[in-house]
Amino acid sequence: MKPGIQDEVEGTLHKLKGKVKEKVGEVTNDPDLEDEGQAEEIAGKVQEKVGQVKKVLGK
């Protein structure tokens, strides 16, 4: 798999995992888990964008 596509896929997975953690944190009233989920979701978005840039640049 090309690095750009791999970054996009991994970024999407991190976003989903972050959303799940965030929701579980809300349901269980655990602000730390909620914050961790938000951070992971943001990191996933960044990784996804990096993958898109790599695809455009052909790397």
MODELLER restraints for C-alpha pairs under 7 A, 6 or more apart:
rsr = mdl.restraints
at = mdl.atoms
rsr.add(forms.Gaussian(group=physical.xy_distance, feature=features.Distance(at['CA:4:A'], at['CA:51:A']), mean=3.97, stdev=0.5))
rsr.add(forms.Gaussian(group=physical.xy_distance, feature=features.Distance(at['CA:4:A'], at['CA:52:A']), mean=6.17, stdev=0.5))
rsr.add(forms.Gaussian(group=physical.xy_distance, feature=features.Distance(at['CA:4:A'], at['CA:54:A']), mean=4.84, stdev=0.5))
rsr.add(forms.Gaussian(group=physical.xy_distance, feature=features.Distance(at['CA:4:A'], at['CA:55:A']), mean=5.02, stdev=0.5))
rsr.add(forms.Gaussian(group=physical.xy_distance, feature=features.Distance(at['CA:4:A'], at['CA:59:A']), mean=6.83, stdev=0.5))
rsr.add(forms.Gaussian(group=physical.xy_distance, feature=features.Distance(at['CA:5:A'], at['CA:51:A']), mean=5.92, stdev=0.5))
rsr.add(forms.Gaussian(group=physical.xy_distance, feature=features.Distance(at['CA:7:A'], at['CA:47:A']), mean=5.89, stdev=0.5))
rsr.add(forms.Gaussian(group=physical.xy_distance, feature=features.Distance(at['CA:7:A'], at['CA:48:A']), mean=5.86, stdev=0.5))
rsr.add(forms.Gaussian(group=physical.xy_distance, feature=features.Distance(at['CA:7:A'], at['CA:50:A']), mean=6.85, stdev=0.5))
rsr.add(forms.Gaussian(group=physical.xy_distance, feature=features.Distance(at['CA:7:A'], at['CA:51:A']), mean=4.60, stdev=0.5))
rsr.add(forms.Gaussian(group=physical.xy_distance, feature=features.Distance(at['CA:8:A'], at['CA:47:A']), mean=6.50, stdev=0.5))
rsr.add(forms.Gaussian(group=physical.xy_distance, feature=features.Distance(at['CA:8:A'], at['CA:48:A']), mean=4.14, stdev=0.5))
rsr.add(forms.Gaussian(group=physical.xy_distance, feature=features.Distance(at['CA:8:A'], at['CA:51:A']), mean=4.79, stdev=0.5))
rsr.add(forms.Gaussian(group=physical.xy_distance, feature=features.Distance(at['CA:8:A'], at['CA:52:A']), mean=6.68, stdev=0.5))
rsr.add(forms.Gaussian(group=physical.xy_distance, feature=features.Distance(at['CA:11:A'], at['CA:44:A']), mean=4.00, stdev=0.5))
rsr.add(forms.Gaussian(group=physical.xy_distance, feature=features.Distance(at['CA:11:A'], at['CA:45:A']), mean=5.98, stdev=0.5))
rsr.add(forms.Gaussian(group=physical.xy_distance, feature=features.Distance(at['CA:11:A'], at['CA:47:A']), mean=4.81, stdev=0.5))
rsr.add(forms.Gaussian(group=physical.xy_distance, feature=features.Distance(at['CA:11:A'], at['CA:48:A']), mean=4.49, stdev=0.5))
rsr.add(forms.Gaussian(group=physical.xy_distance, feature=features.Distance(at['CA:12:A'], at['CA:44:A']), mean=6.02, stdev=0.5))
rsr.add(forms.Gaussian(group=physical.xy_distance, feature=features.Distance(at['CA:12:A'], at['CA:48:A']), mean=6.44, stdev=0.5))
rsr.add(forms.Gaussian(group=physical.xy_distance, feature=features.Distance(at['CA:14:A'], at['CA:40:A']), mean=6.12, stdev=0.5))
rsr.add(forms.Gaussian(group=physical.xy_distance, feature=features.Distance(at['CA:14:A'], at['CA:41:A']), mean=6.02, stdev=0.5))
rsr.add(forms.Gaussian(group=physical.xy_distance, feature=features.Distance(at['CA:14:A'], at['CA:44:A']), mean=4.66, stdev=0.5))
rsr.add(forms.Gaussian(group=physical.xy_distance, feature=features.Distance(at['CA:15:A'], at['CA:40:A']), mean=6.46, stdev=0.5))
rsr.add(forms.Gaussian(group=physical.xy_distance, feature=features.Distance(at['CA:15:A'], at['CA:41:A']), mean=4.06, stdev=0.5))
rsr.add(forms.Gaussian(group=physical.xy_distance, feature=features.Distance(at['CA:15:A'], at['CA:44:A']), mean=4.70, stdev=0.5))
rsr.add(forms.Gaussian(group=physical.xy_distance, feature=features.Distance(at['CA:15:A'], at['CA:45:A']), mean=6.45, stdev=0.5))
rsr.add(forms.Gaussian(group=physical.xy_distance, feature=features.Distance(at['CA:18:A'], at['CA:37:A']), mean=3.94, stdev=0.5))
rsr.add(forms.Gaussian(group=physical.xy_distance, feature=features.Distance(at['CA:18:A'], at['CA:38:A']), mean=5.88, stdev=0.5))
rsr.add(forms.Gaussian(group=physical.xy_distance, feature=features.Distance(at['CA:18:A'], at['CA:40:A']), mean=4.81, stdev=0.5))
rsr.add(forms.Gaussian(group=physical.xy_distance, feature=features.Distance(at['CA:18:A'], at['CA:41:A']), mean=4.46, stdev=0.5))
rsr.add(forms.Gaussian(group=physical.xy_distance, feature=features.Distance(at['CA:19:A'], at['CA:37:A']), mean=5.92, stdev=0.5))
rsr.add(forms.Gaussian(group=physical.xy_distance, feature=features.Distance(at['CA:19:A'], at['CA:38:A']), mean=6.97, stdev=0.5))
rsr.add(forms.Gaussian(group=physical.xy_distance, feature=features.Distance(at['CA:19:A'], at['CA:41:A']), mean=6.34, stdev=0.5))
rsr.add(forms.Gaussian(group=physical.xy_distance, feature=features.Distance(at['CA:21:A'], at['CA:33:A']), mean=6.20, stdev=0.5))
rsr.add(forms.Gaussian(group=physical.xy_distance, feature=features.Distance(at['CA:21:A'], at['CA:34:A']), mean=6.15, stdev=0.5))
rsr.add(forms.Gaussian(group=physical.xy_distance, feature=features.Distance(at['CA:21:A'], at['CA:37:A']), mean=4.62, stdev=0.5))
rsr.add(forms.Gaussian(group=physical.xy_distance, feature=features.Distance(at['CA:22:A'], at['CA:33:A']), mean=6.40, stdev=0.5))
rsr.add(forms.Gaussian(group=physical.xy_distance, feature=features.Distance(at['CA:22:A'], at['CA:34:A']), mean=4.06, stdev=0.5))
rsr.add(forms.Gaussian(group=physical.xy_distance, feature=features.Distance(at['CA:22:A'], at['CA:35:A']), mean=6.84, stdev=0.5))
rsr.add(forms.Gaussian(group=physical.xy_distance, feature=features.Distance(at['CA:22:A'], at['CA:37:A']), mean=4.42, stdev=0.5))
rsr.add(forms.Gaussian(group=physical.xy_distance, feature=features.Distance(at['CA:22:A'], at['CA:38:A']), mean=6.10, stdev=0.5))
rsr.add(forms.Gaussian(group=physical.xy_distance, feature=features.Distance(at['CA:23:A'], at['CA:34:A']), mean=6.90, stdev=0.5))
rsr.add(forms.Gaussian(group=physical.xy_distance, feature=features.Distance(at['CA:25:A'], at['CA:31:A']), mean=6.02, stdev=0.5))
rsr.add(forms.Gaussian(group=physical.xy_distance, feature=features.Distance(at['CA:25:A'], at['CA:33:A']), mean=4.91, stdev=0.5))
rsr.add(forms.Gaussian(group=physical.xy_distance, feature=features.Distance(at['CA:25:A'], at['CA:34:A']), mean=4.36, stdev=0.5))
rsr.add(forms.Gaussian(group=physical.xy_distance, feature=features.Distance(at['CA:26:A'], at['CA:34:A']), mean=6.24, stdev=0.5))
